Amino acid sequence: MSQPNKSKNCSLHEVDELMRTVQLAVHIPTFLLGLLLNVLAIQRFRTFLKKRWPEYAATSIYMINLAVFDLLLVLSLPFKVALGHVKVPLQSLCTFVECLYFISMYGSVFTICFISLDRFLAIRYPILVSHCRSPRKIFGICFTIWVLVWVGSIPIYNFHGKVEKGYTCFHNMSDDTWSAKVFFPLEVFGFLLPMGIMGFCSFRSIHILVGRLDHSQDWGQQRACIWTIASSLAVFVVSFLPIHLGFFLQFLVRNGFIVECRAKWNISLFLQLSMCLSNINCCLDVFCYYFVIKEFRTGIMARQRSGGQLALWDTITTRG
């Protein structure tokens, strides 16, 4: 591949051609695995809801909501790949796929943020929060998340502005899309604020659990929860930090702060690679589902052995 040179006409055609091959290699297995695993996760957490165990209801609802967002992202991938290879005659088709993609991504971000906050409050204020975790209230929170991401998707309808027909989806964005009034609210409220809340809640939860290790008979479960929280935070950062860093760099390019062609070439490649990486998150979430289900089963077995009440461990072991 030839190296880009500084010129007035900086072509990114080589980047787009390279990424078409990479996307096929990444998105096909992501689609197949993500479709299967998220459908299984939804079915499994529905089973826990049908059992009507109130201690597990809140976590199950959150997990189903997260799996649905991941499933929407998975279903958008074939269209994203196909429309990235052809010129789209209808802007409405391209807009629909772009909306589906970004709604699912930010829906996952907000759902994970609320799960992390819910878990921290349950660990820090267990008696107070126990009265605020009814299935109806959790459904209300999830419904609010859906409304929030749909309303936040309004700028997507102007992604391409007044361009000629035949453009490529997820490319050829208008200058208004990269304006400060659109970019900074998306970056701050769509990622930085949720990541800050999640980081604070995760570190505080780990700190509290570490302090209990020597004073609890459930030290094994608590230690496992610490690793689950830490790994969940790491997956979140790895999945979503690069793509939002790529958005910021592309914002600098589109607003004339970066003009050198080689830099534009590298930023375009980094942004598209980070988008592929963020898509894999819909499969990585399955590991979190596994740990949650494992904890559910441990609690059920403990209740069957002791004949007592279910322990309130679902909020400790949920996805962060």
N, C-alpha and C positions, 0 to 999 in steps of 0.2 A: 504494500500500500504506500503510495507516495505521500510525502509529508506536505501539509498545507503551508502555503507561503502567504506572507502579508500582501494583500492586494485589495483593491476596491471591491472586486467581485469575489467574495469568499464563498466558495462552494462547499457545502456539507453533504454532497451527494455520496461520497465514499462512506461517511459515517452511517447514513441511512441504509445503504446497501449492506454494510457489515451487521448492523443491528437487526435487519430482517432475518438474517441467518441465526443470530443469537436468540432472538425472540422465539423462533420456531423450536430451537433446542431447549429453551427454558419453559415456554408456555405450554407445550404439549404435555410433558409429564406433570406440570403444575396443574393443568386442567383435569387430567385423569385422576391424580391422587386427591386433589382438592375436592372434586365432585364426590368421590366415593367417601372420603373420610369425614367431610362435613355433613353429608346426609346421614351417615352412621352416628355422628355426634348428636345431631338433632333428635334422632330416634331414641338414643340412649337417655338423653336428658328429659325427653317427654315421658319416658318410663318412670323416672323419679318423680315427675309432677303428678302422674296418674296415681302413684302410691300415696299421695297426699301427706308427705312428711314435711311439716312446716319448716323444720330446721334446714331443709335442703331446697326449699321452693325458690328463695331469692336467688341463690347461686344458679339454679337450673334455668331460671328465666333469663338471667344475664347471659349465660352460656349459649342458650338457644338464639338469643338476639345476635350475639357475636358470630355464631355459626351461620346465621342467615345472611349477614353482611358479607362474610367470607364466601358464601355460596354465590352471592350476586357478583362478587369480583371474579370468581371462577367462571361464571357463565358469560361474563363480558370479554374474557380473553380470546375465544375464537373469533369474535367479531373484531376485536382490536387488531389481531394478526391479519385477518382477511382484508379489512378496510385500510390497513397500512400498506397493502400491496397494490391497491387500485385507486383510481380517481373516483370520488363519490359524486354521483349526479344530484343527490338529494341532501340538502343540508340538515333536514330534520332527522335523517337516519344517523348521520354522523353525530349530531347533538345528543341523540338518545343514548348512543353507546358511550359517549364521553361522560354524560350525566351518570349513567349506571356505574361506570368505573370509579369516578371520583366520589360519588355518594357512598359506595361500598367501602372505599378506603377510609374516608373521614368518619363514616359510621362506626367502623372498627376502632378508630382512634378514640372517639368519644365513649364508646361502650367500655373499652379497656380502662379508660380514665375513671369512669364511674364505678367499675368493679374494684379498682384499686382504692378509691376513696371509701367505698362501702366496707371493704375489708379492714382498712385502718380504723375506721370508726367502731367497727364491731370488736376489734382487738383492744382499742383504747377505752371505749365506753360501752361495754357489752350490755349492761342493763338498760341504758338509755336507748341504744340503737335497736334493741330487741323489739321495741314497740313501733318501730318505724320501718320494719322490713316485711310487711305483709305483701302477698302476691299482687294485690291491687295497686299498691304504691310502687312496686318495682315495675309493673306493667306501665304505669304512668310515666316513670322515668324513661323507659325504653321508647314509649310513644313520643315523648318529648325529643329524644335523640333523633328519631325519624323525621319529625317536623323540622328540627334544626338543620339537618343535613339537606333536606329538600329545599328549604328556603335558602340555605347557603349555596345551592347549586344554580341559583338564578343567573349569576354572571357567566355561567357556561354557555348560555344561549347566545351570548355575544362574543364567544371565543374567536370566531373567524371574521367578525365584522362584515363589511360589505366587500366580499371577495368574489372573484369569478367562480363559476361552477368548475368542478374538476379538481378541487384541492384534496389533500390527503388528511384523513382524520388524525388528531393528536399532533398535527403539524400546522404550519401556516397560521399561527395564532395572530390575532390583530394586536396593534400597539396598545389599545385600551385594555386588553387582557393583562398586559404587563405594566400597567400604570400603578403608581403607588397606592391609589385609593382602592384598588382591587387586591394587589399583592400583599400589602402589610396586614390588613385584617385577616386574610387567609392564613398567612404565616404565623401571626400571633395567636389568634383564637382557634385556628385549625390544628396547630402543632405545638408551638412553644408553651402556651398555657396548659394544655393537657399533659405535655411531657413534664412540666414543672410540678403539677399536682401529683402525677404518678410517681415522680422521683421522690418527692417529699414523703408521700404516703408509704412508699416501699421502704425507704430508709428508716422511717419512724417505726414501721411495723417490725422490721428486722431488729432494730434496737430494743424494742419492747420484748420480743420473743427471746433474744439473746439473754436479757436480764432474767427471764423466767426458767432458763435451762436447768439451773441448779436448785430450783424450788418447786419443781413440778414432776409428778409421776409420768406425765406424758412427754418426757424429754425427747423421745424418739420421733414422735409426731411433730413436735415443735421444730426440731432440727431439720426434718424433711421439709417443713413449711418454709423455713428460712431459705433453703436452696431453691425451692419453687419460686419464691418471690424474687430472688436475685436473678434466676434464669429468665423469668418472665420479663423483668425490666430490661435485661440484656437483649432479648429478642425484639422487644419494642423499639429500643434505640437503634439496633442494627437494621431493622426493617424500614423505619420511617425517618431517621435522621439524615441518611445520605440523600434521599429524594428531595427533602426540603432544603438541604444545602444546595442541591442542584437547581432547585427553583430560584434560590437567591442569586446564584451565579448567573443564571439565565436572565434574571431581572436586571442585573448589571450590564449584561450584553445588550439587551433590547433597549436600554435607556442610555446607551452610549458611553458607559463608564469603562467598558472593555471593548476595544476596537481591533486589537491585533488578531489576525486570522487564525494563527495557530492556537491561541487561547480560546477562540470561539469553537474551533474544531474539537479541542479537548473537553470543553464544557458540555458541548452537545453530546459527546460520547459518554461522559460521566453521568449526565442527566438520564439518558436512555438506559444505561446499565443500572442505575439506581432504581429506576422504575421497574425493571425486571426483578431486582432484588426485593423490592417491597411487595411484589406479587407473590413471592414465595411465602410471605407471612401467613397466607391463608392455609398453607400446609403446616407451618411451624406451630400454629395455634393448636393443632391436634395434640401435640405433646402436653400442652396445658390441660386439654380436656382429659387426657389419660390420667394425669396426676389427680385431678379433681374427682374423677370417677373412682379411682383407687382409694382415695380418702373416704368417699361415700361408702364404699363397700367395707372398709375397715370399721367405720362407725356403726354400720348395720350389724356386722359380725360381733362387735363389742356389745351391742345392745342385746343381741340374741343370747350371748353367753351370760350376761349379767341380769337380763330381764328388766333392766332399768330404762331410763329415758335416753334418747339420742343426744349425743354431745353436740355442742354448737361449734363444730369444726369446719363447717362448710365455708364460712366467711374467711377463715384463715388460709384455706388451701386454694382459693379461687385464683383465676388468671389475673395477673397484675399488668 
